[in-house]
Amino acid sequence: MLFRNWERVDDRWPPVVRVADHTGAPHLLVTRHALVRQVLADPATFRPDNALDAVTPVPVAALRVLASYGFRLPPTLANNGTASHPAIRAVVAEALHPTRVAAQRDWLAGLVRERVAGLAATLAAGGRVDLYAGLAADLPLLVLARLVQLPPAATDTVKRFARAALELFWAPVDAGRQHELAHTVGRFHTVLRDFAATGGGLAKSLREVGQPVDSVVGALFFLLVAGQETTSQFLTLLLHRLAGEPAVLAGLADGSVDVDDVVEEGLRLVPPIVTWRRRAALDTTVAGEPVPAGSSIVLWLAAAGRDPAVVARTDQFVPGQPGSRRHLAFGAGAHRCVGAQLARMESAVVVEQAVPLLTSAEVVRAPWSPDNLSFRMPDALVIRRRPPDTRPPPDTAPAG
């Protein structure tokens, strides 16, 4: 169940469960909000070193491919439990400062408004539209490029690299596929390395505080893979969920439901990152369960968001309900997502503009997600205009 855990998140699990992955490797799965937060808040006992380790061991042939491109991922952000982490994080946090993020809102709103108008015209003409490809897929990348500067590369090239990395390091894949993915990841890694050595923006800022090129590459790698890509995934998942929540859409339309509350409830119910990993640095316990040093710990972020100790209506979409904002979609502690405010802003803008599309549409192709330990990676969200006489009336309360 590790690789499609979002399909079983509604089940009621014990606080900790011992599970094995597809290779037989053991993991301790932590499901309760308080326990997940406890582990995330204690990087000395539960180190982040394995955050980017390949869940499917990479065979020698694929390792040679990566080496041929000079691929290296030193500890920088998510996988950094060393003394260098605070300095690197501070530079990245400054690039993604809430003030700088807020300054992008009007530009983004204009772009989204233009796209939504085009999609609405296609729907009005009787066509179908894909809200992933036509709206959500590249928006976070475009905003990120304005904030931190990125290598000059076609959007589809960056997206292909990011999704390949998520598959190579977090999916159950065979040796042939790993070899193919290694080439895709390695090729773009050389682009990142060249930019890290000479580029401006965030790359220059990191170099100016003494960070080596390898660390600059690692920071850019993580922002592209687990930064912008996860936000486009969340937008797709959230829009799909909202398409089935007519009461919430009606509340957004008449102003009785706050868009920020909708985003937070979406992060609680359909987070794009469903699990994250830690490794025990010493012999310890979690919820009384012995955890020997070196053990892999899988933190079920999605299950933590549905913990009845945190929210009363665990499986229902109820914007603003008590506990909704206590989700752990962005993690917690020293390694909490540095781009959280950026993702929130982007999501709020898209939801605000997309309400008319969703109100008058029906889903004809729901998102499908491939097997993956941590990332949902939805592939499409196709809608068409709903015939006027088939629209269900809004429920008196949001549905589950």
N, C-alpha and C positions, 0 to 999 in steps of 0.2 A: 504493500500500500504506500510505500515511501514516495513512489514516483507519480502517483495520481492522488496525492493525499487530499487535494481540494474536493474530491468526490466523496470523501468520508468525513469531512469536517463537521457535519451535523451529528455524527454519532457521538455517543457519550463515552469518553475514554477515561481510564484512570490517570492520576497525575503524572506518572512516568511509566513507560512501556519499553521493554527491551525488544528490539526488532533487528532483522538482518536485511541487508540490501541484496541486489541481484548477484553480487559476487560472493555473498556469504559473510561479508564484514559486519560486525555487530555495531549497533548504535543504541544510545539511550534517547528515546523520544520523550520530550517534555511538553506537556499539553496545557498546563494551567498558567493563567496570566501571572500570578504572583511568583511562581517558580521560574517562568521564562524571564521575567524582569530581574529576578534575583541573579540568575546566571549572567545575563547581559551586563549587569551592574558590577560584576566582580571579575574584571579581566586578569587579575593576578591568579585566581584559582582556575578560571575557565578562559583559556587563552584563545585569541582569534586567529591563530596561525594557520588553521586549516580552512579558513573561510573560502579561499579560492582553490583549494586542492581539487583535482579531478576526482569525481565520485566513481568514475570508471577508470581504473589505472591505465595510463597512457602507455601503449606498447613501444618497444624500442624504435620500430620503424617510424612511428609518428613523432617520437621525441627527436629523432634525427632530422625530420622535416622542420620542426620548430627551431632546432639548433642552427639549421642552415640559414634561417632568417635572423639569427641573433636574438631569438625570443627569450626574454627574461622578465620575471615579475617579482621584484624584491618587495619586502614589506613596505607599504605606503599608507593606505587608508584602511579598508575593511580587514585586511590580513596583517595589520601591523600592531604587535603587542610590545614593541620596543620603545626606547626613549625618544626616537625620532618622530613618533606619531603626532604629538601635540603641535610641533612646528609645521609639519606638512599640512595638517588639518587647518591650522590657523590661516595659512595662505589661501587654501581652497575656500574656506568659510568667508574670507574677505571678498573673494571674487563672486561668491553667491550671497552676499549680504542682502538682507531683506529690503534695504533701500534701493539697491541696484535691481533687485528682482521686481519691485513695485514699479520701477521706471519702465519696465518692458510691457506692462499690462495693456496700455492703450494700443501700442503697436500690435500686440498679439490679438487683442479684441478685434481690431480692424481686419486682420488676416483671417481670423476665424469667421467673422461676419461675411466676408467675401466668399469664403468656401461654402458656408452654409447656404448662402443664396444660390450658388451654383447647384448644390445638391438638391435644394428645394425645387429648382426649376426642372431638374431631371425627374424628380418624383412627380411633379405636377403633369409632366408629359407622359406619365405612365411607365417610366423606367425604374430600374432598381439601382441603388447606390450602396457602396461598401464604406461604412463609416470608419473602418480601420484605414484602408488605403486612401480614401478620399478626404479624411479629416484628421485622424489621430496619429498616423504612423510617424510623420516627420516633424510635427509641431515642436516637441520637446528638443529635438536636435537643432532646429532653427533658432530657438530661444537660447539654448546653451551656447551656440556659436557666437551670438551677440554678447554674451556675458564673459566668456573665457577665451575666445578665439580658438579655432580648431584648424587642423590641416586642411588645405584646399583639396577636397575630394567630393565626388558626386554623392548625393544623399543615399542612393541605393547601394553604393559601395560601402558606406559606413553602416547602414542597416544590415547588410549581408554579413559584414564582419561581426557586428554586435550579436546577432542571433547565432552565428557560428560559434562564438565564444561561449554563449550560454549553453549551447548544446555540448560542446567539447568538454566543458568542466563540470556541468551539472546534470547531464543526461546519461541514461544507460544506452551506450552506443557500442557497435561492434568495431573491430580493428580496421576494416575497410573504410567505414565512415569516419573514424578518428583520423585516418591518413588524409582524407579529403578535407576535413575541417581544419587540420593542422596547416594545410597550405593556405586556406582562406584567412585564418587568424594570423599566420606568419607574414603573409604578404602585407597586410595592413599594419602589422607591427613595425615593419621597416619604415612605413610612412610616418607613423607616430614617432619613431626614434629620430628621424631626420628633423621633424618639426620640433621635437623636444630640445634638440641641440641649438636651434636657430630661431624658433618662432617667438612671437610676442605674446601678450596677454598673460594668462596663467602660467604658461611654460616659462616665460621670461621672469615672472615674479618668483617662481620656485628656484630658478637658477640664481637669482640675485640674493636669495637667503642661503645659498651654499648647497642646495640640493643637487646631487649628481644627476646626470641624464637618465640613468636607470630609474631613479625615483620619480622624475618628471614623467617618463613614459608610463610608469605604474599608475600615477595619479590620473593621467589622461585616459588610460585604458579603463580604469574603474568608472570614471565619469561617463564614458561612452557606452560601456557594457551594462553596468548596474545603475546608471543614472538616467540618461535620457530614454533608454530602451524600456526600462521598467515603467516610466511615466506614460509612454504611448500604450503600453499594455494595460495599465490601469484605466486610462481613458476609454479603451475599448470595452473592458469588463464593466466599468461603471455605466456607460451608455447602454450596454445590453441589459444590465439590471434595471435601469430606469425605464427602459421600454416596457417592462412588465409591472411598473409601479404607477398606475394612472393617478392615484390620489396624490402622490408626491409630485408628479408633473403638474397637476392642477394647482397645487400649492405653490410651486415655483412660478407658475404663470401669473397667479393673482397676488403674489408677494407674501402669502401667509407662511411659506416655508423658506428658510434661509439657505442660500446656496452653499455657504460654508458648512452648515450642518449636514447638508447632503453629501458633500465631499468627505467629511469625517466619517459618516455612517458607511459610505462606500469603502473607505479605507479599512474600516472594521470588518465588513462583510466580504469584500472581494479584493483583498490586498494582492498586488502583482507578485510580491515575494512572500511565499507561503511558509517557508522554513529558512532557518539560518543555522550555521554550525559553530560549535566551539569544541575545544579539546581540553580535557582536564590536565592541569599542570602538576597535580599532586593527588594523592589518595584523599577522597572526600566523599560526601553524600549529597544526594538530592532527594528531598522528601523521604528521608530515611533509607533510601536505596544506595548501597555501596557503589561508588564510582572510582575504580582504580585509576591511577595516573596514566595518561595516554589515551583514555577512553574518548570516543567520538560522541558528542552530544548534539542531537538535532532538536532545535527549538521550534516548535510548531506555532509560528506567529499567527496564522489564520485561526487555529483553534483557540489561542489565547483571547482573540477578539470576540469569541462567542462563549466565553466563560460566564456561567450564571452568577458567579461572584462579582462580576463587573457590570453586566447589563441584565435587565429583567427579560426583555424580549430578544432573546439571543439570535434567533434566525430570521427575524422580521426587519424590514427596512423602515426604521423609525427615526428620521432626522431629529437631532436634539434630545433624544432620550438620555436620561442620566447614565453616565458611564461611556457613552458613545465615543468620546474623544480620548478615552484611556487606552485605545487600541495600541498595538505595538508594531504597526505596519512600517514604521520608520526605525524600529529598534529602540534601544535605550542605552543610557550610559555614555562612556567616552567615545563609542563608535556609532552613536546615533546618526542617522542619515544627515549629511551636511547639506543636502539639497531639499530638505523637507518643505521649506517655505516656497521654493520654486515649484515643486510638484503641486502644492496646494493652489498656488496662484493659477497655474496652467489649467488645472482641473476645474476650478471655479469659472474661469473664462469660457471654457468649452461647454460646460453644463448650461451656463446662462444662455449662450447662443443657440444651443442645440435643442432646447425645450420645444419650440414649434415643430421641428423635424420629428421628434419622437412622439409628440402628442397626436400627430396625424398619420403615423406610420405603424407598420407591423413588421416583425422580424421574419424573414424568410430563410436566413442562413445564420444560425447562431455561431459564436466563436468556438473553435475547436482548439484544444491545447495539447501538444505532444507530451509524452512522458518526460518529467523533469523533477529533480529533487526540490528545487527552490523557486523556479520561475514559471509563470503561467504561459507566457508566449502565445496569446490568442492569434489566430491567423486571419480572421475576417469577421465582419458584422454587416450582413446585407439586409437592407430594409426596402420596403416598397410602401406606396401610399395606401392607407387603409380606406376601403370603400366607406362612405359616410354612414351608411345604415348598419355597419357591423361593429362600430366602436362600442366597447363595453362602458357603462357608466362608472365613474370613479367609486371606489369602495369608501365606506365611511372611515376606514382606517387603512393604513398601508398594508399591503399583503406581504406574506413571507417570501 
